[in-house]
Amino acid sequence: MLSLMSEPTETRRERAARRAGEFPPAPEPLPRPVLDSHTHLDLTLSEAGVPGGGPADDPIAAAVGAAATVGVDRLVQVGVDVASSRWGADVADSHPAVLATVALHPNEAPRLADLDEALREIESLAARDRVRGIGETGMDFFRTGDEGRAAQEESFRAHIAIAKRHDKALVIHDRDAHADVLRILDDEGAPDTVVLHCFSGDADFARECVRRGFLLSFAGTVTFGSAGPLREAAALTPVDQILVETDAPYLTPMPYRGRPNASYLIPLTVRALAATTGTDLDELCAAISATGDRAFGPW
């Protein structure tokens, strides 16, 4: 006891810095199972480690198990380039709780020396049974300037065509590009299932997406204090057009913003959505689960 008391006291700033890289504690489990409709297991494991301190000899199983403990029993692993898409497809083949999507991220497209060859690789992966979506693809005007937008649009249009040829969900990354995303989808004709990943629009954009029958996937951003317009968008979205995601290891919900994210933290976002939409938590979980199966399943 004396030795503990003799240790220097940690300041609030030092404690915050020390904990910034730690996974948050597990939240209260959900009353019904749901899915994480968009996660990056590869990035989570490489950048943040194994959620829940699971066995390092099987980190994927540990991450899946940590999520299942709180009622998140299915995950969609999302590709952003050829390598991560191939990795995700292989993981889905060997882990029953995981399905995969494959694509070239919109910020990846302008950097590629041979976009056509990369798209052929994505098309080949799209034919695999446990690849259930094409994404994340779309438009990003935040990180890519005018010089890269033509390549982004070419890639996006190609991914739309791949999704339609393989009858797979289209998972869209849209950052500061709402009008152009809708324009291109209207030009090409949207696939039967379109998911707006990490939905970031306001109520007006949400209405346009809902009217088209798209699914809006909300991430931890809906819990942020500055996200009033996003909560307005969520409040008007029909419950059967709502999905929930982590985008792990990023966008950790409050009160843990800034710390690593993982699928086991989905309950924080689901509870925030229940409060925002005025929906019973049990009912919302059931709806999210059914919509996930409709979009990607069965697992």
Phi and psi restraints in degrees (value plus and minus 20) as a CYANA .aco file:
   2 LEU   PHI     -84.7   -44.7
   2 LEU   PSI     -58.9   -18.9
   3 SER   PHI     -85.3   -45.3
   3 SER   PSI     -56.8   -16.8
   4 LEU   PHI     -86.3   -46.3
   4 LEU   PSI     -62.1   -22.1
   5 MET   PHI     -87.6   -47.6
   5 MET   PSI     -45.1    -5.1
   6 SER   PHI    -100.1   -60.1
   6 SER   PSI     -31.3     8.7
   7 GLU   PHI     -91.6   -51.6
   7 GLU   PSI     126.3   166.3
   8 PRO   PHI     -83.4   -43.4
   8 PRO   PSI     123.2   163.2
   9 THR   PHI     -96.7   -56.7
   9 THR   PSI     114.6   154.6
  10 GLU   PHI     -99.4   -59.4
  10 GLU   PSI     110.6   150.6
  11 THR   PHI     -95.1   -55.1
  11 THR   PSI     143.2   183.2
  12 ARG   PHI     -79.7   -39.7
  12 ARG   PSI     -61.9   -21.9
  13 ARG   PHI     -85.5   -45.5
  13 ARG   PSI     -62.7   -22.7
  14 GLU   PHI     -84.3   -44.3
  14 GLU   PSI     -59.9   -19.9
  15 ARG   PHI     -84.9   -44.9
  15 ARG   PSI     -61.3   -21.3
  16 ALA   PHI     -83.2   -43.2
  16 ALA   PSI     -61.5   -21.5
  17 ALA   PHI     -85.5   -45.5
  17 ALA   PSI     -60.4   -20.4
  18 ARG   PHI     -85.6   -45.6
  18 ARG   PSI     -58.6   -18.6
  19 ARG   PHI    -105.1   -65.1
  19 ARG   PSI     -30.7     9.3
  20 ALA   PHI     -78.1   -38.1
  20 ALA   PSI     -53.3   -13.3
  21 GLY   PHI    -113.0   -73.0
  21 GLY   PSI     -15.6    24.4
  22 GLU   PHI    -114.0   -74.0
  22 GLU   PSI     123.7   163.7
  23 PHE   PHI     -87.5   -47.5
  23 PHE   PSI     121.4   161.4
  24 PRO   PHI     -87.6   -47.6
  24 PRO   PSI     145.4   185.4
  25 PRO   PHI     -87.1   -47.1
  25 PRO   PSI     137.3   177.3
  26 ALA   PHI     -88.6   -48.6
  26 ALA   PSI     117.0   157.0
  27 PRO   PHI    -100.3   -60.3
  27 PRO   PSI     154.1   194.1
  28 GLU   PHI     -82.9   -42.9
  28 GLU   PSI     115.4   155.4
  29 PRO   PHI     -81.5   -41.5
  29 PRO   PSI     133.9   173.9
  30 LEU   PHI     -99.0   -59.0
  30 LEU   PSI     136.2   176.2
  31 PRO   PHI     -94.0   -54.0
  31 PRO   PSI     -42.8    -2.8
  32 ARG   PHI    -156.8  -116.8
  32 ARG   PSI     130.8   170.8
  33 PRO   PHI     -90.4   -50.4
  33 PRO   PSI     126.0   166.0
  34 VAL   PHI    -153.1  -113.1
  34 VAL   PSI     157.2   197.2
  35 LEU   PHI    -131.2   -91.2
  35 LEU   PSI     140.7   180.7
  36 ASP   PHI    -119.1   -79.1
  36 ASP   PSI      89.0   129.0
  37 SER   PHI    -100.6   -60.6
  37 SER   PSI     -23.1    16.9
  38 HIS   PHI    -182.8  -142.8
  38 HIS   PSI      86.0   126.0
  39 THR   PHI    -161.9  -121.9
  39 THR   PSI     140.3   180.3
  40 HIS   PHI    -142.2  -102.2
  40 HIS   PSI      65.4   105.4
  41 LEU   PHI     -80.6   -40.6
  41 LEU   PSI     -57.8   -17.8
  42 ASP   PHI     -80.9   -40.9
  42 ASP   PSI     -66.0   -26.0
  43 LEU   PHI     -91.2   -51.2
  43 LEU   PSI     -57.5   -17.5
  44 THR   PHI     -80.2   -40.2
  44 THR   PSI     -68.7   -28.7
  45 LEU   PHI     -89.5   -49.5
  45 LEU   PSI     -55.6   -15.6
  46 SER   PHI    -101.1   -61.1
  46 SER   PSI     -52.3   -12.3
  47 GLU   PHI    -116.4   -76.4
  47 GLU   PSI     -50.1   -10.1
  48 ALA   PHI    -141.0  -101.0
  48 ALA   PSI     -40.0     0.0
  49 GLY   PHI      81.2   121.2
  49 GLY   PSI    -180.7  -140.7
  50 VAL   PHI    -117.0   -77.0
  50 VAL   PSI      99.5   139.5
  51 PRO   PHI     -81.0   -41.0
  51 PRO   PSI     118.5   158.5
  52 GLY   PHI      57.0    97.0
  52 GLY   PSI     -15.1    24.9
  53 GLY   PHI      43.9    83.9
  53 GLY   PSI      13.4    53.4
  54 GLY   PHI     -90.4   -50.4
  54 GLY   PSI     158.8   198.8
  55 PRO   PHI     -84.6   -44.6
  55 PRO   PSI     109.7   149.7
  56 ALA   PHI     -90.4   -50.4
  56 ALA   PSI     -37.6     2.4
  57 ASP   PHI     -93.8   -53.8
  57 ASP   PSI     -38.7     1.3
  58 ASP   PHI    -163.3  -123.3
  58 ASP   PSI      51.2    91.2
  59 PRO   PHI     -83.9   -43.9
  59 PRO   PSI     -50.9   -10.9
  60 ILE   PHI     -86.6   -46.6
  60 ILE   PSI     -66.5   -26.5
  61 ALA   PHI     -81.7   -41.7
  61 ALA   PSI     -56.0   -16.0
  62 ALA   PHI     -85.6   -45.6
  62 ALA   PSI     -63.1   -23.1
  63 ALA   PHI     -85.6   -45.6
  63 ALA   PSI     -62.2   -22.2
  64 VAL   PHI     -84.1   -44.1
  64 VAL   PSI     -61.3   -21.3
  65 GLY   PHI     -86.5   -46.5
  65 GLY   PSI     -59.5   -19.5
  66 ALA   PHI     -81.9   -41.9
  66 ALA   PSI     -59.1   -19.1
  67 ALA   PHI     -88.2   -48.2
  67 ALA   PSI     -63.8   -23.8
  68 ALA   PHI     -81.6   -41.6
  68 ALA   PSI     -52.1   -12.1
  69 THR   PHI     -80.4   -40.4
  69 THR   PSI     -50.2   -10.2
  70 VAL   PHI    -125.2   -85.2
  70 VAL   PSI      -8.8    31.2
  71 GLY   PHI      77.1   117.1
  71 GLY   PSI      -4.1    35.9
  72 VAL   PHI    -127.5   -87.5
  72 VAL   PSI      74.5   114.5
  73 ASP   PHI    -120.3   -80.3
  73 ASP   PSI     -22.2    17.8
  74 ARG   PHI    -160.8  -120.8
  74 ARG   PSI     123.5   163.5
  75 LEU   PHI    -151.5  -111.5
  75 LEU   PSI     125.9   165.9
  76 VAL   PHI    -132.7   -92.7
  76 VAL   PSI      91.7   131.7
  77 GLN   PHI    -106.8   -66.8
  77 GLN   PSI     105.3   145.3
  78 VAL   PHI    -129.6   -89.6
  78 VAL   PSI     111.7   151.7
  79 GLY   PHI    -109.5   -69.5
  79 GLY   PSI     131.2   171.2
  80 VAL   PHI    -147.2  -107.2
  80 VAL   PSI     -27.7    12.3
  81 ASP   PHI    -178.5  -138.5
  81 ASP   PSI    -198.5  -158.5
  82 VAL   PHI     -83.1   -43.1
  82 VAL   PSI     -64.7   -24.7
  83 ALA   PHI     -84.0   -44.0
  83 ALA   PSI     -66.9   -26.9
  84 SER   PHI     -90.1   -50.1
  84 SER   PSI     -50.4   -10.4
  85 SER   PHI     -87.4   -47.4
  85 SER   PSI     -63.0   -23.0
  86 ARG   PHI     -85.4   -45.4
  86 ARG   PSI     -62.0   -22.0
  87 TRP   PHI     -80.1   -40.1
  87 TRP   PSI     -66.1   -26.1
  88 GLY   PHI     -83.7   -43.7
  88 GLY   PSI     -60.2   -20.2
  89 ALA   PHI     -82.8   -42.8
  89 ALA   PSI     -59.7   -19.7
  90 ASP   PHI     -87.5   -47.5
  90 ASP   PSI     -60.5   -20.5
  91 VAL   PHI     -82.1   -42.1
  91 VAL   PSI     -63.2   -23.2
  92 ALA   PHI     -82.0   -42.0
  92 ALA   PSI     -54.9   -14.9
  93 ASP   PHI     -85.6   -45.6
  93 ASP   PSI     -48.0    -8.0
  94 SER   PHI    -129.0   -89.0
  94 SER   PSI     -23.0    17.0
  95 HIS   PHI    -150.8  -110.8
  95 HIS   PSI      89.1   129.1
  96 PRO   PHI     -80.6   -40.6
  96 PRO   PSI     -43.6    -3.6
  97 ALA   PHI    -103.9   -63.9
  97 ALA   PSI     -24.4    15.6
  98 VAL   PHI    -135.7   -95.7
  98 VAL   PSI     111.3   151.3
  99 LEU   PHI    -134.6   -94.6
  99 LEU   PSI     146.1   186.1
 100 ALA   PHI    -147.4  -107.4
 100 ALA   PSI     133.9   173.9
 101 THR   PHI    -143.6  -103.6
 101 THR   PSI     134.8   174.8
 102 VAL   PHI    -153.0  -113.0
 102 VAL   PSI     121.8   161.8
 103 ALA   PHI    -199.6  -159.6
 103 ALA   PSI     153.6   193.6
 104 LEU   PHI    -125.1   -85.1
 104 LEU   PSI     100.1   140.1
 105 HIS   PHI     -77.1   -37.1
 105 HIS   PSI     124.5   164.5
 106 PRO   PHI     -77.5   -37.5
 106 PRO   PSI     -49.4    -9.4
 107 ASN   PHI     -99.8   -59.8
 107 ASN   PSI     -33.2     6.8
 108 GLU   PHI    -101.1   -61.1
 108 GLU   PSI     -56.2   -16.2
 109 ALA   PHI     -74.6   -34.6
 109 ALA   PSI     -67.0   -27.0
 110 PRO   PHI     -88.6   -48.6
 110 PRO   PSI     -35.6     4.4
 111 ARG   PHI    -109.4   -69.4
 111 ARG   PSI     -30.8     9.2
 112 LEU   PHI    -100.7   -60.7
 112 LEU   PSI     115.7   155.7
 113 ALA   PHI     -92.6   -52.6
 113 ALA   PSI     -50.5   -10.5
 114 ASP   PHI    -156.3  -116.3
 114 ASP   PSI      64.7   104.7
 115 LEU   PHI     -82.7   -42.7
 115 LEU   PSI     -59.6   -19.6
 116 ASP   PHI     -81.2   -41.2
 116 ASP   PSI     -62.1   -22.1
 117 GLU   PHI     -86.2   -46.2
 117 GLU   PSI     -61.1   -21.1
 118 ALA   PHI     -83.4   -43.4
 118 ALA   PSI     -58.8   -18.8
 119 LEU   PHI     -86.3   -46.3
 119 LEU   PSI     -55.0   -15.0
 120 ARG   PHI     -83.8   -43.8
 120 ARG   PSI     -58.5   -18.5
 121 GLU   PHI     -83.0   -43.0
 121 GLU   PSI     -62.8   -22.8
 122 ILE   PHI     -84.1   -44.1
 122 ILE   PSI     -61.9   -21.9
 123 GLU   PHI     -81.5   -41.5
 123 GLU   PSI     -59.4   -19.4
 124 SER   PHI     -84.1   -44.1
 124 SER   PSI     -63.4   -23.4
 125 LEU   PHI     -86.0   -46.0
 125 LEU   PSI     -52.5   -12.5
 126 ALA   PHI     -81.2   -41.2
 126 ALA   PSI     -42.9    -2.9
 127 ALA   PHI     -97.3   -57.3
 127 ALA   PSI     -32.4     7.6
 128 ARG   PHI     -92.6   -52.6
 128 ARG   PSI     124.8   164.8
 129 ASP   PHI     -82.5   -42.5
 129 ASP   PSI     -60.8   -20.8
 130 ARG   PHI    -112.2   -72.2
 130 ARG   PSI     -11.2    28.8
 131 VAL   PHI    -110.5   -70.5
 131 VAL   PSI      93.4   133.4
 132 ARG   PHI    -134.7   -94.7
 132 ARG   PSI     -16.9    23.1
 133 GLY   PHI    -172.9  -132.9
 133 GLY   PSI     139.2   179.2
 134 ILE   PHI    -132.8   -92.8
 134 ILE   PSI      89.3   129.3
 135 GLY   PHI     145.6   185.6
 135 GLY   PSI     141.5   181.5
 136 GLU   PHI    -116.7   -76.7
 136 GLU   PSI     109.0   149.0
 137 THR   PHI    -148.0  -108.0
 137 THR   PSI     149.5   189.5
 138 GLY   PHI     125.1   165.1
 138 GLY   PSI    -162.0  -122.0
 139 MET   PHI    -155.2  -115.2
 139 MET   PSI     119.9   159.9
 140 ASP   PHI    -157.4  -117.4
 140 ASP   PSI      84.6   124.6
 141 PHE   PHI    -114.0   -74.0
 141 PHE   PSI     -19.3    20.7
 142 PHE   PHI    -102.5   -62.5
 142 PHE   PSI     -66.5   -26.5
 143 ARG   PHI    -120.7   -80.7
 143 ARG   PSI     -35.2     4.8
 144 THR   PHI    -136.2   -96.2
 144 THR   PSI     107.5   147.5
 145 GLY   PHI    -103.5   -63.5
 145 GLY   PSI    -192.6  -152.6
 146 ASP   PHI     -76.2   -36.2
 146 ASP   PSI     -54.7   -14.7
 147 GLU   PHI     -87.4   -47.4
 147 GLU   PSI     -40.2    -0.2
 148 GLY   PHI    -124.3   -84.3
 148 GLY   PSI     -20.6    19.4
 149 ARG   PHI     -92.6   -52.6
 149 ARG   PSI     -51.2   -11.2
 150 ALA   PHI     -83.9   -43.9
 150 ALA   PSI     -61.9   -21.9
 151 ALA   PHI     -86.7   -46.7
 151 ALA   PSI     -59.5   -19.5
 152 GLN   PHI     -79.2   -39.2
 152 GLN   PSI     -66.4   -26.4
 153 GLU   PHI     -87.0   -47.0
 153 GLU   PSI     -61.1   -21.1
 154 GLU   PHI     -79.1   -39.1
 154 GLU   PSI     -65.3   -25.3
 155 SER   PHI     -84.2   -44.2
 155 SER   PSI     -64.9   -24.9
 156 PHE   PHI     -79.4   -39.4
 156 PHE   PSI     -67.1   -27.1
 157 ARG   PHI     -81.8   -41.8
 157 ARG   PSI     -58.5   -18.5
 158 ALA   PHI     -85.6   -45.6
 158 ALA   PSI     -60.3   -20.3
 159 HIS   PHI     -86.0   -46.0
 159 HIS   PSI     -57.5   -17.5
 160 ILE   PHI     -79.1   -39.1
 160 ILE   PSI     -64.1   -24.1
 161 ALA   PHI     -84.5   -44.5
 161 ALA   PSI     -60.0   -20.0
 162 ILE   PHI     -82.7   -42.7
 162 ILE   PSI     -64.1   -24.1
 163 ALA   PHI     -79.7   -39.7
 163 ALA   PSI     -61.3   -21.3
 164 LYS   PHI     -91.1   -51.1
 164 LYS   PSI     -59.3   -19.3
 165 ARG   PHI     -84.4   -44.4
 165 ARG   PSI     -53.9   -13.9
 166 HIS   PHI    -122.4   -82.4
 166 HIS   PSI     -17.3    22.7
 167 ASP   PHI      33.6    73.6
 167 ASP   PSI      31.7    71.7
 168 LYS   PHI    -138.0   -98.0
 168 LYS   PSI     135.5   175.5
 169 ALA   PHI     -82.7   -42.7
 169 ALA   PSI     125.5   165.5
 170 LEU   PHI    -122.9   -82.9
 170 LEU   PSI     100.4   140.4
 171 VAL   PHI    -126.7   -86.7
 171 VAL   PSI      96.4   136.4
 172 ILE   PHI    -125.4   -85.4
 172 ILE   PSI     110.9   150.9
 173 HIS   PHI    -117.3   -77.3
 173 HIS   PSI     100.2   140.2
 174 ASP   PHI    -152.5  -112.5
 174 ASP   PSI      88.7   128.7
 175 ARG   PHI    -146.1  -106.1
 175 ARG   PSI      93.4   133.4
 176 ASP   PHI      38.3    78.3
 176 ASP   PSI      13.4    53.4
 177 ALA   PHI    -161.7  -121.7
 177 ALA   PSI      10.4    50.4
 178 HIS   PHI     -74.8   -34.8
 178 HIS   PSI     -71.4   -31.4
 179 ALA   PHI     -83.3   -43.3
 179 ALA   PSI     -60.0   -20.0
 180 ASP   PHI     -91.2   -51.2
 180 ASP   PSI     -55.7   -15.7
 181 VAL   PHI     -80.6   -40.6
 181 VAL   PSI     -66.5   -26.5
 182 LEU   PHI     -86.2   -46.2
 182 LEU   PSI     -60.2   -20.2
 183 ARG   PHI     -78.9   -38.9
 183 ARG   PSI     -67.0   -27.0
 184 ILE   PHI     -89.1   -49.1
 184 ILE   PSI     -60.1   -20.1
 185 LEU   PHI     -82.7   -42.7
 185 LEU   PSI     -61.7   -21.7
 186 ASP   PHI     -85.8   -45.8
 186 ASP   PSI     -58.6   -18.6
 187 ASP   PHI     -82.9   -42.9
 187 ASP   PSI     -67.1   -27.1
 188 GLU   PHI    -103.9   -63.9
 188 GLU   PSI     -44.7    -4.7
 189 GLY   PHI      65.7   105.7
 189 GLY   PSI      94.9   134.9
 190 ALA   PHI     -91.9   -51.9
 190 ALA   PSI     127.6   167.6
 191 PRO   PHI     -82.2   -42.2
 191 PRO   PSI     151.3   191.3
 192 ASP   PHI     -81.9   -41.9
 192 ASP   PSI     -54.4   -14.4
 193 THR   PHI    -142.0  -102.0
 193 THR   PSI     100.7   140.7
 194 VAL   PHI    -145.4  -105.4
 194 VAL   PSI     108.0   148.0
 195 VAL   PHI    -135.2   -95.2
 195 VAL   PSI     101.8   141.8
 196 LEU   PHI    -107.2   -67.2
 196 LEU   PSI      77.7   117.7
 197 HIS   PHI     -86.3   -46.3
 197 HIS   PSI     119.8   159.8
 198 CYS   PHI      24.4    64.4
 198 CYS   PSI      39.3    79.3
 199 PHE   PHI     -71.7   -31.7
 199 PHE   PSI     110.4   150.4
 200 SER   PHI    -148.0  -108.0
 200 SER   PSI      -9.8    30.2
 201 GLY   PHI    -109.0   -69.0
 201 GLY   PSI     156.5   196.5
 202 ASP   PHI    -114.4   -74.4
 202 ASP   PSI    -190.3  -150.3
 203 ALA   PHI     -82.6   -42.6
 203 ALA   PSI     -59.3   -19.3
 204 ASP   PHI     -83.8   -43.8
 204 ASP   PSI     -64.2   -24.2
 205 PHE   PHI     -87.1   -47.1
 205 PHE   PSI     -58.6   -18.6
 206 ALA   PHI     -79.6   -39.6
 206 ALA   PSI     -62.4   -22.4
 207 ARG   PHI     -81.0   -41.0
 207 ARG   PSI     -60.8   -20.8
 208 GLU   PHI     -83.7   -43.7
 208 GLU   PSI     -61.2   -21.2
 209 CYS   PHI     -89.4   -49.4
 209 CYS   PSI     -63.6   -23.6
 210 VAL   PHI     -81.4   -41.4
 210 VAL   PSI     -62.8   -22.8
 211 ARG   PHI     -80.1   -40.1
 211 ARG   PSI     -52.7   -12.7
 212 ARG   PHI    -103.7   -63.7
 212 ARG   PSI     -23.6    16.4
 213 GLY   PHI      65.2   105.2
 213 GLY   PSI      -7.0    33.0
 214 PHE   PHI     -94.8   -54.8
 214 PHE   PSI     139.3   179.3
 215 LEU   PHI    -119.1   -79.1
 215 LEU   PSI     116.0   156.0
 216 LEU   PHI    -127.0   -87.0
 216 LEU   PSI      98.1   138.1
 217 SER   PHI    -122.9   -82.9
 217 SER   PSI      99.2   139.2
 218 PHE   PHI    -121.1   -81.1
 218 PHE   PSI     115.6   155.6
 219 ALA   PHI    -126.2   -86.2
 219 ALA   PSI    -190.8  -150.8
 220 GLY   PHI     -81.1   -41.1
 220 GLY   PSI     -36.9     3.1
 221 THR   PHI     -78.1   -38.1
 221 THR   PSI     -45.9    -5.9
 222 VAL   PHI     -87.8   -47.8
 222 VAL   PSI     -34.8     5.2
 223 THR   PHI    -111.9   -71.9
 223 THR   PSI     -29.0    11.0
 224 PHE   PHI     -91.3   -51.3
 224 PHE   PSI     126.4   166.4
 225 GLY   PHI     -81.5   -41.5
 225 GLY   PSI     -50.0   -10.0
 226 SER   PHI    -105.3   -65.3
 226 SER   PSI     -16.8    23.2
 227 ALA   PHI    -116.2   -76.2
 227 ALA   PSI      14.5    54.5
 228 GLY   PHI     -75.3   -35.3
 228 GLY   PSI     -68.9   -28.9
 229 PRO   PHI     -80.5   -40.5
 229 PRO   PSI     -54.0   -14.0
 230 LEU   PHI     -88.6   -48.6
 230 LEU   PSI     -58.9   -18.9
 231 ARG   PHI     -87.1   -47.1
 231 ARG   PSI     -54.0   -14.0
 232 GLU   PHI     -82.6   -42.6
 232 GLU   PSI     -60.2   -20.2
 233 ALA   PHI     -83.6   -43.6
 233 ALA   PSI     -63.3   -23.3
 234 ALA   PHI     -84.0   -44.0
 234 ALA   PSI     -58.1   -18.1
 235 ALA   PHI     -84.7   -44.7
 235 ALA   PSI     -47.6    -7.6
 236 LEU   PHI    -116.9   -76.9
 236 LEU   PSI     -22.7    17.3
 237 THR   PHI    -101.7   -61.7
 237 THR   PSI     106.6   146.6
 238 PRO   PHI     -76.4   -36.4
 238 PRO   PSI     123.1   163.1
 239 VAL   PHI     -80.8   -40.8
 239 VAL   PSI     -47.9    -7.9
 240 ASP   PHI    -105.4   -65.4
 240 ASP   PSI     -12.2    27.8
 241 GLN   PHI    -139.2   -99.2
 241 GLN   PSI      -2.6    37.4
 242 ILE   PHI    -125.5   -85.5
 242 ILE   PSI     112.0   152.0
 243 LEU   PHI    -141.9  -101.9
 243 LEU   PSI     147.3   187.3
 244 VAL   PHI    -153.3  -113.3
 244 VAL   PSI     127.5   167.5
 245 GLU   PHI    -170.0  -130.0
 245 GLU   PSI     147.5   187.5
 246 THR   PHI    -122.5   -82.5
 246 THR   PSI     -58.7   -18.7
 247 ASP   PHI      37.7    77.7
 247 ASP   PSI      10.8    50.8
 248 ALA   PHI     -78.7   -38.7
 248 ALA   PSI     123.8   163.8
 249 PRO   PHI    -112.7   -72.7
 249 PRO   PSI       0.9    40.9
 250 TYR   PHI    -125.6   -85.6
 250 TYR   PSI     153.8   193.8
 251 LEU   PHI      37.5    77.5
 251 LEU   PSI      23.1    63.1
 252 THR   PHI     -81.4   -41.4
 252 THR   PSI     111.1   151.1
 253 PRO   PHI     -88.1   -48.1
 253 PRO   PSI     139.0   179.0
 254 MET   PHI     -85.6   -45.6
 254 MET   PSI     128.0   168.0
 255 PRO   PHI    -113.1   -73.1
 255 PRO   PSI       5.4    45.4
 256 TYR   PHI    -135.0   -95.0
 256 TYR   PSI       0.6    40.6
 257 ARG   PHI     -72.5   -32.5
 257 ARG   PSI     114.0   154.0
 258 GLY   PHI      80.0   120.0
 258 GLY   PSI     -37.9     2.1
 259 ARG   PHI    -115.8   -75.8
 259 ARG   PSI     144.9   184.9
 260 PRO   PHI     -82.5   -42.5
 260 PRO   PSI     123.6   163.6
 261 ASN   PHI    -124.2   -84.2
 261 ASN   PSI     135.7   175.7
 262 ALA   PHI    -179.8  -139.8
 262 ALA   PSI     146.1   186.1
 263 SER   PHI     -80.0   -40.0
 263 SER   PSI     -46.7    -6.7
 264 TYR   PHI     -88.3   -48.3
 264 TYR   PSI     -29.1    10.9
 265 LEU   PHI    -112.8   -72.8
 265 LEU   PSI     -19.4    20.6
 266 ILE   PHI     -71.1   -31.1
 266 ILE   PSI     -58.9   -18.9
 267 PRO   PHI     -75.1   -35.1
 267 PRO   PSI     -50.0   -10.0
 268 LEU   PHI     -84.0   -44.0
 268 LEU   PSI     -62.5   -22.5
 269 THR   PHI     -92.7   -52.7
 269 THR   PSI     -58.6   -18.6
 270 VAL   PHI     -82.7   -42.7
 270 VAL   PSI     -63.5   -23.5
 271 ARG   PHI     -85.7   -45.7
 271 ARG   PSI     -57.4   -17.4
 272 ALA   PHI     -84.1   -44.1
 272 ALA   PSI     -60.1   -20.1
 273 LEU   PHI     -86.3   -46.3
 273 LEU   PSI     -58.1   -18.1
 274 ALA   PHI     -80.8   -40.8
 274 ALA   PSI     -63.1   -23.1
 275 ALA   PHI     -87.3   -47.3
 275 ALA   PSI     -60.9   -20.9
 276 THR   PHI     -86.4   -46.4
 276 THR   PSI     -60.9   -20.9
 277 THR   PHI    -110.1   -70.1
 277 THR   PSI     -29.9    10.1
 278 GLY   PHI      49.7    89.7
 278 GLY   PSI       7.6    47.6
 279 THR   PHI    -121.4   -81.4
 279 THR   PSI     118.9   158.9
 280 ASP   PHI     -75.4   -35.4
 280 ASP   PSI     115.9   155.9
 281 LEU   PHI     -79.5   -39.5
 281 LEU   PSI     -63.6   -23.6
 282 ASP   PHI     -81.6   -41.6
 282 ASP   PSI     -63.6   -23.6
 283 GLU   PHI     -84.3   -44.3
 283 GLU   PSI     -61.3   -21.3
 284 LEU   PHI     -85.8   -45.8
 284 LEU   PSI     -63.3   -23.3
 285 CYS   PHI     -78.4   -38.4
 285 CYS   PSI     -64.6   -24.6
 286 ALA   PHI     -82.7   -42.7
 286 ALA   PSI     -60.9   -20.9
 287 ALA   PHI     -87.6   -47.6
 287 ALA   PSI     -64.5   -24.5
 288 ILE   PHI     -80.7   -40.7
 288 ILE   PSI     -62.7   -22.7
 289 SER   PHI     -81.8   -41.8
 289 SER   PSI     -65.6   -25.6
 290 ALA   PHI     -85.2   -45.2
 290 ALA   PSI     -59.9   -19.9
 291 THR   PHI     -86.8   -46.8
 291 THR   PSI     -58.3   -18.3
 292 GLY   PHI     -82.6   -42.6
 292 GLY   PSI     -62.0   -22.0
 293 ASP   PHI     -85.2   -45.2
 293 ASP   PSI     -57.8   -17.8
 294 ARG   PHI     -85.9   -45.9
 294 ARG   PSI     -57.6   -17.6
 295 ALA   PHI     -99.4   -59.4
 295 ALA   PSI     -61.1   -21.1
 296 PHE   PHI    -143.8  -103.8
 296 PHE   PSI     -44.7    -4.7
 297 GLY   PHI    -103.1   -63.1
 297 GLY   PSI    -190.3  -150.3
 298 PRO   PHI     -95.6   -55.6
 298 PRO   PSI     135.6   175.6
